[in-house]
Protein backbone atom coordinates (compact mmCIF):
# COMPACT_ATOMS: atom_id res chain seq x y z
CA UNK A 1 0.00 0.00 0.00
CA UNK A 2 1.77 3.14 -1.18
CA UNK A 3 1.30 6.52 0.45
CA UNK A 4 -0.99 7.68 -2.36
CA UNK A 5 -3.10 4.54 -1.90
CA UNK A 6 -3.62 5.32 1.80
CA UNK A 7 -4.87 8.75 0.91
CA UNK A 8 -7.14 7.33 -1.76
CA UNK A 9 -8.92 5.25 0.87
CA UNK A 10 -7.77 1.75 -0.13
CA UNK A 11 -7.80 -0.80 2.71
CA UNK A 12 -4.90 -3.21 2.99
CA UNK A 13 -7.00 -6.23 3.93
CA UNK A 14 -4.15 -8.76 3.92
CA UNK A 15 -1.89 -6.51 5.97
CA UNK A 16 -4.62 -5.71 8.49
CA UNK A 17 -5.40 -9.41 8.95
CA UNK A 18 -1.72 -10.16 9.57
CA UNK A 19 -1.30 -7.34 12.10
CA UNK A 20 -4.46 -8.33 13.98
CA UNK A 21 -3.01 -11.79 14.48
CA UNK A 22 0.39 -10.50 15.56
CA UNK A 23 -0.96 -8.03 18.11
CA UNK A 24 -3.52 -10.44 19.53
CA UNK A 25 -0.80 -13.04 20.11
CA UNK A 26 1.58 -10.46 21.59
CA UNK A 27 -0.77 -8.49 23.83
CA UNK A 28 -3.68 -10.78 24.66
CA UNK A 29 -6.50 -8.96 26.43
CA UNK A 30 -4.76 -5.61 25.97
CA UNK A 31 -5.59 -5.82 22.27
CA UNK A 32 -9.30 -5.66 21.50
CA UNK A 33 -11.19 -6.08 18.24
CA UNK A 34 -14.76 -5.98 19.57
CA UNK A 35 -17.05 -3.50 17.86
CA UNK A 36 -17.81 -1.54 21.06
CA UNK A 37 -14.09 -0.91 21.65
CA UNK A 38 -13.59 0.10 18.03
CA UNK A 39 -16.59 2.45 18.11
CA UNK A 40 -15.23 4.19 21.20
CA UNK A 41 -11.95 4.82 19.41
CA UNK A 42 -13.52 6.39 16.37
CA UNK A 43 -15.55 8.75 18.52
CA UNK A 44 -15.49 12.27 17.18
CA UNK A 45 -17.14 15.34 18.73
CA UNK A 46 -18.29 16.66 15.39
CA UNK A 47 -20.76 15.54 12.76
CA UNK A 48 -18.03 13.89 10.64
CA UNK A 49 -19.05 10.21 10.44
CA UNK A 50 -17.05 7.78 12.57
CA UNK A 51 -14.58 5.50 10.79
CA UNK A 52 -13.66 2.56 12.98
CA UNK A 53 -10.19 1.05 13.46
CA UNK A 54 -9.85 -2.72 13.12
CA UNK A 55 -8.30 -3.14 16.55
CA UNK A 56 -7.39 -1.20 19.69
CA UNK A 57 -4.13 -1.64 21.60
CA UNK A 58 -4.04 -0.42 25.19
CA UNK A 59 -0.35 0.44 25.34
CA UNK A 60 1.38 0.52 28.72
CA UNK A 61 4.86 1.72 27.76
CA UNK A 62 7.00 2.88 24.86
CA UNK A 63 8.07 -0.68 24.07
CA UNK A 64 4.44 -1.59 23.38
CA UNK A 65 4.20 1.33 20.96
CA UNK A 66 7.43 0.39 19.20
CA UNK A 67 6.31 -3.19 18.74
CA UNK A 68 2.92 -2.15 17.37
CA UNK A 69 4.41 0.37 14.96
CA UNK A 70 6.95 -2.17 13.71
CA UNK A 71 4.17 -4.65 13.00
CA UNK A 72 2.09 -2.01 11.24
CA UNK A 73 5.10 -0.76 9.27
CA UNK A 74 6.04 -4.28 8.14
CA UNK A 75 2.56 -4.85 6.74
CA UNK A 76 1.83 -1.22 5.75
CA UNK A 77 -1.16 -0.88 8.06
CA UNK A 78 -2.37 2.50 9.39
CA UNK A 79 -1.78 3.36 13.05
CA UNK A 80 -3.66 6.13 14.86
CA UNK A 81 -2.90 7.52 18.33
CA UNK A 82 -5.85 7.99 20.73
CA UNK A 83 -5.85 10.10 23.89
CA UNK A 84 -9.33 11.01 25.15
CA UNK A 85 -11.15 11.42 21.85
CA UNK A 86 -11.95 15.10 22.40
CA UNK A 87 -10.55 16.31 19.05
CA UNK A 88 -12.98 18.27 16.92
CA UNK A 89 -11.99 17.68 13.29
CA UNK A 90 -12.08 13.89 13.02
CA UNK A 91 -8.42 13.43 13.96
CA UNK A 92 -8.96 10.00 15.57
CA UNK A 93 -10.94 8.46 12.71
CA UNK A 94 -9.39 5.42 11.03
CA UNK A 95 -9.95 6.45 7.41
CA UNK A 96 -8.72 3.14 5.95
CA UNK A 97 -9.04 1.02 9.08
CA UNK A 98 -5.92 0.01 10.95
CA UNK A 99 -4.83 0.02 14.59
CA UNK A 100 -5.74 2.57 17.26
CA UNK A 101 -3.19 2.92 20.06
CA UNK A 102 -4.99 3.95 23.25
CA UNK A 103 -2.74 5.86 25.70
CA UNK A 104 -5.04 5.87 28.73
CA UNK A 105 -2.67 3.47 30.55
CA UNK A 106 0.41 5.52 29.64
CA UNK A 107 -0.59 8.24 32.08
CA UNK A 108 2.38 8.60 34.40
CA UNK A 109 4.35 11.64 35.42
CA UNK A 110 7.89 10.54 34.63
CA UNK A 111 9.83 13.45 36.11
CA UNK A 112 9.21 16.83 37.74
CA UNK A 113 12.01 19.38 38.02
CA UNK A 114 10.65 22.17 40.23
CA UNK A 115 13.83 24.25 40.09
CA UNK A 116 13.74 24.23 36.28
CA UNK A 117 9.95 24.63 36.05
CA UNK A 118 9.47 21.61 33.80
CA UNK A 119 8.20 18.05 33.84
CA UNK A 120 8.10 15.02 31.57
CA UNK A 121 4.92 12.99 31.23
CA UNK A 122 3.51 10.11 29.25
CA UNK A 123 1.07 11.12 26.51
CA UNK A 124 -2.07 9.65 28.11
CA UNK A 125 -2.12 11.82 31.23
CA UNK A 126 -4.86 14.45 31.15
CA UNK A 127 -4.19 18.10 31.93
CA UNK A 128 -6.40 17.95 35.04
CA UNK A 129 -4.61 14.87 36.39
CA UNK A 130 -1.25 16.53 35.75
CA UNK A 131 -2.23 19.65 37.65
CA UNK A 132 -3.49 17.58 40.57
CA UNK A 133 -0.10 15.84 40.66
CA UNK A 134 1.74 19.19 40.53
CA UNK A 135 -0.37 20.96 43.15
CA UNK A 136 1.98 20.36 46.09
CA UNK A 137 4.97 21.65 44.11
CA UNK A 138 3.50 25.14 43.76
CA UNK A 139 3.55 24.73 39.97
CA UNK A 140 0.90 24.19 37.31
CA UNK A 141 0.56 23.53 33.60
CA UNK A 142 -1.37 26.48 32.15
CA UNK A 143 -2.76 25.30 28.81
CA UNK A 144 -6.51 24.85 29.20
CA UNK A 145 -8.45 23.89 26.05
CA UNK A 146 -11.68 23.44 28.01
CA UNK A 147 -11.93 19.67 27.62
CA UNK A 148 -9.94 17.45 29.97
CA UNK A 149 -7.77 16.43 27.05
CA UNK A 150 -4.66 14.25 27.14
CA UNK A 151 -1.28 15.94 26.95
CA UNK A 152 -0.30 13.84 23.93
CA UNK A 153 -3.44 14.87 22.08
CA UNK A 154 -2.95 18.50 23.04
CA UNK A 155 0.59 18.43 21.71
CA UNK A 156 -0.46 16.66 18.52
CA UNK A 157 -3.14 19.24 17.71
CA UNK A 158 -1.08 22.22 18.94
CA UNK A 159 -3.89 23.00 21.39
CA UNK A 160 -4.52 26.33 23.03
CA UNK A 161 -7.28 27.68 25.26
CA UNK A 162 -8.39 30.34 27.67
CA UNK A 163 -4.93 31.05 29.16
CA UNK A 164 -3.15 31.49 25.82
CA UNK A 165 -3.09 35.28 25.96
CA UNK A 166 -0.65 35.10 28.89
CA UNK A 167 0.96 31.66 28.73
CA UNK A 168 0.91 30.86 25.01
CA UNK A 169 -0.14 27.63 23.30
CA UNK A 170 1.24 24.10 23.24
CA UNK A 171 3.93 25.13 20.76
CA UNK A 172 5.27 27.56 23.39
CA UNK A 173 5.10 25.10 26.27
CA UNK A 174 6.49 21.84 24.88
CA UNK A 175 10.26 21.65 25.36
CA UNK A 176 10.76 18.19 23.84
CA UNK A 177 9.02 14.99 22.85
CA UNK A 178 9.98 11.39 22.33
CA UNK A 179 8.28 9.77 19.35
CA UNK A 180 8.23 6.40 17.63
CA UNK A 181 8.98 6.87 13.94
CA UNK A 182 8.09 4.77 10.91
CA UNK A 183 11.00 2.35 11.43
CA UNK A 184 9.74 1.53 14.93
CA UNK A 185 12.55 3.38 16.69
CA UNK A 186 12.07 5.98 19.43
CA UNK A 187 13.72 9.38 18.98
CA UNK A 188 14.07 12.37 21.31
CA UNK A 189 13.70 15.78 19.67
CA UNK A 190 15.50 17.97 22.26
CA UNK A 191 16.94 18.22 25.78
CA UNK A 192 15.46 20.19 28.69
CA UNK A 193 17.48 23.35 28.11
CA UNK A 194 15.27 26.43 27.70
CA UNK A 195 16.91 27.33 24.41
CA UNK A 196 19.01 25.63 21.78
CA UNK A 197 20.49 26.36 18.35
CA UNK A 198 21.26 22.70 17.69
CA UNK A 199 19.89 21.68 14.31
CA UNK A 200 16.31 21.59 13.07
CA UNK A 201 13.54 22.27 15.57
CA UNK A 202 12.09 18.76 15.46
CA UNK A 203 9.97 19.39 18.54
CA UNK A 204 7.90 21.96 16.67
CA UNK A 205 7.64 19.55 13.74
CA UNK A 206 5.86 16.95 15.86
CA UNK A 207 3.79 19.47 17.84
CA UNK A 208 0.77 20.06 15.64
CA UNK A 209 1.44 17.16 13.25
CA UNK A 210 -1.78 15.44 14.43
CA UNK A 211 -0.06 12.06 14.63
CA UNK A 212 0.85 12.02 10.93
CA UNK A 213 4.64 11.88 11.42
CA UNK A 214 5.00 9.50 14.38
CA UNK A 215 3.52 8.43 17.70
CA UNK A 216 4.42 10.47 20.79
CA UNK A 217 5.58 8.45 23.80
CA UNK A 218 6.52 11.30 26.17
CA UNK A 219 6.22 15.07 26.34
CA UNK A 220 8.44 17.48 28.28
CA UNK A 221 6.50 20.56 29.36
CA UNK A 222 7.23 24.05 30.59
CA UNK A 223 5.51 24.76 33.93
CA UNK A 224 4.46 27.97 35.70
CA UNK A 225 4.32 29.03 39.34
CA UNK A 226 0.83 29.07 40.83
CA UNK A 227 -0.01 32.78 41.23
CA UNK A 228 -0.16 34.24 44.72
CA UNK A 229 -3.46 35.94 43.91
CA UNK A 230 -6.08 35.39 41.19
CA UNK A 231 -9.02 37.62 40.39
CA UNK A 232 -11.83 36.82 37.98
CA UNK A 233 -14.69 38.91 36.72
CA UNK A 234 -17.25 39.73 34.04
CA UNK A 235 -18.20 42.88 32.20
CA UNK A 236 -21.07 43.39 29.74
CA UNK A 237 -20.81 45.63 26.67
CA UNK A 238 -23.37 47.17 24.33
CA UNK A 239 -21.78 45.64 21.22
CA UNK A 240 -19.16 43.24 19.97
CA UNK A 241 -17.09 46.20 18.77
CA UNK A 242 -17.12 47.85 22.19
CA UNK A 243 -15.99 44.62 23.84
CA UNK A 244 -13.20 44.09 21.29
CA UNK A 245 -12.07 47.71 21.66
CA UNK A 246 -11.68 47.05 25.40
CA UNK A 247 -9.62 43.92 24.63
CA UNK A 248 -7.29 45.78 22.27
CA UNK A 249 -6.79 48.66 24.68
CA UNK A 250 -6.10 46.24 27.57
CA UNK A 251 -3.38 44.48 25.60
CA UNK A 252 -1.90 47.69 24.18
CA UNK A 253 -1.59 49.12 27.68
CA UNK A 254 0.39 46.07 28.78
CA UNK A 255 -2.05 44.91 31.44
CA UNK A 256 -0.97 41.28 32.04
CA UNK A 257 -4.39 39.68 31.70
CA UNK A 258 -4.31 35.88 32.04
CA UNK A 259 -7.65 35.17 30.38
CA UNK A 260 -9.97 37.41 28.38
CA UNK A 261 -12.90 35.57 26.85
CA UNK A 262 -15.68 36.99 24.67
CA UNK A 263 -19.19 35.52 24.74
CA UNK A 264 -21.88 36.89 22.45
CA UNK A 265 -25.46 37.57 23.53
CA UNK A 266 -26.75 34.18 22.37
CA UNK A 267 -24.05 32.35 24.32
CA UNK A 268 -24.75 34.45 27.42
CA UNK A 269 -28.43 33.49 27.19
CA UNK A 270 -27.38 29.85 27.00
CA UNK A 271 -25.00 30.19 30.00
CA UNK A 272 -27.63 31.87 32.14
CA UNK A 273 -30.18 29.15 31.42
CA UNK A 274 -27.77 26.23 31.81
CA UNK A 275 -25.73 27.40 34.82
CA UNK A 276 -28.44 29.27 36.71
CA UNK A 277 -26.82 32.70 36.28
CA UNK A 278 -28.34 36.13 35.83
CA UNK A 279 -25.79 38.03 33.75
CA UNK A 280 -26.82 40.58 31.13
CA UNK A 281 -27.59 38.85 27.83
CA UNK A 282 -25.31 41.05 25.78
CA UNK A 283 -21.71 40.71 24.54
CA UNK A 284 -19.65 39.97 27.65
CA UNK A 285 -15.99 39.63 28.56
CA UNK A 286 -14.86 37.07 31.15
CA UNK A 287 -11.45 38.01 32.57
CA UNK A 288 -8.86 36.66 34.96
CA UNK A 289 -5.76 38.33 36.39
CA UNK A 290 -2.80 36.47 37.94
CA UNK A 291 -0.33 38.19 40.23
CA UNK A 292 0.27 39.26 43.81
CA UNK A 293 -1.87 40.78 46.56
CA UNK A 294 -0.71 44.20 45.35
CA UNK A 295 -0.84 43.82 41.56
CA UNK A 296 -4.12 42.00 40.99
CA UNK A 297 -6.37 44.78 42.39
CA UNK A 298 -4.44 47.33 40.32
CA UNK A 299 -4.89 45.27 37.16
CA UNK A 300 -8.61 44.83 37.84
CA UNK A 301 -9.07 48.55 38.48
CA UNK A 302 -7.18 49.42 35.29
CA UNK A 303 -9.44 47.19 33.24
CA UNK A 304 -12.54 48.67 34.88
CA UNK A 305 -11.44 52.11 33.65
CA UNK A 306 -10.90 50.77 30.13
CA UNK A 307 -14.31 49.08 30.13
CA UNK A 308 -16.02 52.30 31.18
CA UNK A 309 -14.20 54.24 28.46
CA UNK A 310 -15.43 51.71 25.87
CA UNK A 311 -19.04 51.93 27.04
CA UNK A 312 -19.06 48.76 29.12
CA UNK A 313 -21.02 48.17 32.29
CA UNK A 314 -19.63 47.62 35.76
CA UNK A 315 -16.70 45.21 35.97
CA UNK A 316 -17.77 42.69 38.60
CA UNK A 317 -14.67 40.93 39.90
CA UNK A 318 -13.71 38.74 42.84
CA UNK A 319 -10.72 36.98 44.37
CA UNK A 320 -12.96 34.46 46.13
CA UNK A 321 -11.97 31.03 44.82
CA UNK A 322 -15.48 29.56 45.01
CA UNK A 323 -17.00 32.46 43.11
CA UNK A 324 -14.26 32.35 40.48
CA UNK A 325 -14.80 28.61 40.04
CA UNK A 326 -18.50 29.17 39.43
CA UNK A 327 -17.72 31.92 36.94
CA UNK A 328 -15.27 29.83 34.91
CA UNK A 329 -17.36 26.68 35.13
CA UNK A 330 -20.03 28.61 33.27
CA UNK A 331 -17.45 29.48 30.62
CA UNK A 332 -16.14 25.92 30.39
CA UNK A 333 -19.70 24.60 30.14
CA UNK A 334 -20.35 26.84 27.13
CA UNK A 335 -20.44 23.83 24.79
CA UNK A 336 -23.06 22.03 26.86
CA UNK A 337 -25.08 25.16 27.54
CA UNK A 338 -25.17 25.93 23.81
CA UNK A 339 -26.27 22.36 23.07
CA UNK A 340 -29.09 22.81 25.57
CA UNK A 341 -30.53 25.64 23.44
CA UNK A 342 -31.71 22.99 20.97
CA UNK A 343 -31.34 19.52 22.53
CA UNK A 344 -32.60 17.69 19.44
CA UNK A 345 -30.00 19.13 17.11
CA UNK A 346 -26.45 18.08 16.31
CA UNK A 347 -23.52 20.41 16.96
CA UNK A 348 -20.61 21.42 14.80
CA UNK A 349 -17.87 23.27 16.65
CA UNK A 350 -15.55 25.24 14.39
CA UNK A 351 -12.94 27.91 14.98
CA UNK A 352 -10.96 30.58 13.15
CA UNK A 353 -8.38 33.12 14.30
CA UNK A 354 -7.71 36.64 12.99
CA UNK A 355 -5.49 39.53 14.05
CA UNK A 356 -7.21 41.07 17.08
CA UNK A 357 -7.67 44.34 15.19
CA UNK A 358 -10.06 42.43 12.89
CA UNK A 359 -11.81 40.38 15.59
CA UNK A 360 -14.82 42.68 15.91
CA UNK A 361 -15.29 42.76 12.14
CA UNK A 362 -15.01 39.00 11.80
CA UNK A 363 -17.38 38.22 14.68
CA UNK A 364 -19.93 40.84 13.59
CA UNK A 365 -19.93 39.63 9.98
CA UNK A 366 -20.25 36.05 11.22
CA UNK A 367 -23.26 36.97 13.37
CA UNK A 368 -24.87 38.65 10.34
CA UNK A 369 -24.20 35.50 8.30
CA UNK A 370 -25.84 33.31 10.97
CA UNK A 371 -28.91 35.57 11.08
CA UNK A 372 -29.19 35.89 7.30
CA UNK A 373 -29.25 32.12 6.80
CA UNK A 374 -31.58 31.36 9.71
CA UNK A 375 -28.97 29.42 11.66
CA UNK A 376 -28.37 29.01 15.39
CA UNK A 377 -24.74 29.44 16.37
CA UNK A 378 -23.55 30.88 19.70
CA UNK A 379 -20.06 32.42 19.62
CA UNK A 380 -17.26 32.17 22.18
CA UNK A 381 -13.90 33.82 21.62
CA UNK A 382 -10.41 33.80 23.11
CA UNK A 383 -10.45 37.52 22.51
CA UNK A 384 -6.88 38.17 23.62
CA UNK A 385 -5.46 36.38 20.58
CA UNK A 386 -8.25 36.85 18.04
CA UNK A 387 -9.50 33.25 18.15
CA UNK A 388 -13.23 32.47 18.28
CA UNK A 389 -15.50 29.44 18.04
CA UNK A 390 -18.97 29.00 16.61
CA UNK A 391 -21.08 26.09 17.83
CA UNK A 392 -23.47 25.61 14.95
CA UNK A 393 -26.64 23.68 15.85
CA UNK A 394 -28.37 21.88 13.00
CA UNK A 395 -30.26 18.73 11.99
CA UNK A 396 -27.61 16.25 10.88
CA UNK A 397 -30.28 14.01 9.37
CA UNK A 398 -31.38 16.71 6.95
CA UNK A 399 -29.37 17.03 3.75
CA UNK A 400 -30.49 20.65 3.47
CA UNK A 401 -29.33 21.47 7.01
CA UNK A 402 -25.99 19.76 6.43
CA UNK A 403 -25.48 21.76 3.24
CA UNK A 404 -26.32 25.01 5.06
CA UNK A 405 -23.90 24.14 7.88
CA UNK A 406 -21.10 23.30 5.46
CA UNK A 407 -21.79 26.47 3.49
CA UNK A 408 -21.52 28.50 6.68
CA UNK A 409 -18.21 26.89 7.63
CA UNK A 410 -16.82 27.61 4.17
CA UNK A 411 -17.88 31.27 4.35
CA UNK A 412 -16.47 31.61 7.87
CA UNK A 413 -13.08 30.25 6.86
CA UNK A 414 -12.92 32.37 3.74
CA UNK A 415 -13.83 35.42 5.82
CA UNK A 416 -10.99 34.72 8.27
CA UNK A 417 -8.49 34.16 5.46
CA UNK A 418 -9.56 37.39 3.76
CA UNK A 419 -8.66 39.16 7.02
CA UNK A 420 -5.18 37.58 7.02
CA UNK A 421 -6.26 35.06 9.62
CA UNK A 422 -6.17 31.28 9.82
CA UNK A 423 -8.77 28.57 9.27
CA UNK A 424 -8.07 27.16 12.73
CA UNK A 425 -6.59 28.71 15.83
CA UNK A 426 -6.55 25.54 17.91
CA UNK A 427 -8.81 22.73 16.60
CA UNK A 428 -6.35 21.56 13.96
CA UNK A 429 -7.01 20.43 10.39
CA UNK A 430 -7.89 16.74 10.73
CA UNK A 431 -10.42 15.71 8.09
CA UNK A 432 -12.67 18.73 8.35
CA UNK A 433 -10.41 21.59 7.22
CA UNK A 434 -8.13 20.13 4.59
CA UNK A 435 -9.54 22.29 1.78
CA UNK A 436 -9.06 25.44 3.83
CA UNK A 437 -5.43 24.61 4.58
CA UNK A 438 -4.73 24.63 0.85
CA UNK A 439 -6.43 28.03 0.56
CA UNK A 440 -4.46 29.39 3.51
CA UNK A 441 -0.94 28.19 2.73
CA UNK A 442 -0.95 27.31 -0.96
CA UNK A 443 2.37 25.86 -2.08
CA UNK A 444 3.56 25.41 1.50
CA UNK A 445 1.28 22.39 1.74
CA UNK A 446 3.40 20.70 -0.93
CA UNK A 447 6.40 21.11 1.37
CA UNK A 448 4.39 19.46 4.16
CA UNK A 449 3.69 16.55 1.82
CA UNK A 450 7.41 16.19 1.18
CA UNK A 451 8.13 16.10 4.92
CA UNK A 452 5.40 13.48 5.35
CA UNK A 453 6.82 11.40 2.49
CA UNK A 454 10.32 11.57 3.96
CA UNK A 455 9.34 10.57 7.50
CA UNK A 456 6.46 8.21 6.68
CA UNK A 457 7.01 6.85 3.15
CA UNK A 458 4.31 4.17 3.41
CA UNK A 459 1.74 6.53 4.90
CA UNK A 460 0.98 4.46 8.01
CA UNK A 461 0.64 7.34 10.48
CA UNK A 462 -2.93 8.66 10.68
CA UNK A 463 -3.55 8.74 6.92
CA UNK A 464 -6.27 10.95 5.47
CA UNK A 465 -5.60 13.86 7.82
CA UNK A 466 -4.30 17.42 7.25
CA UNK A 467 -3.95 17.04 3.46
CA UNK A 468 -4.83 14.61 0.69
Secondary structure, DSSP 8 states (H G I E B T S, - for coil): --HHHHHHT---HHHHHHHHHHHHHHHGGGEE--HHHHHHTT--SSSS-----SEEEE--SHHHHHHHHHHHHHHT--EEEESSS--SSSTT--TT--EEEE-TT---EEEEEGGGTEEEE-TT-BHHHHHHHHGGGTEE-----SS--BHHHHHHTT---TTHHHH--HHHHEEEEEEE-TTS-EEE---S-S---SSS-HHHHHTTSTTSS-EEEEEEEE-EE--SEEEEEEEE-SSHHHHHHHHHHHHHTT--EEEEEEE-HHHHHHHHHHHT----SS-EEEEEEEE-TTHHHHHHHHHHHHHHHTT----EEE--HHHHHHHHHHHHTHHHHHHGGGTTSEEEEEEEE--GGGHHHHHHHHHHHHHHTT-EEEEEEEGGGTEEEEEEEE-TT-HHHHHHHHHHHHHHHHHHHHTT-BS-SSS--TTTTHHHHHHHHTTHHHHHHHHHHHH-TT--BSTTSS--
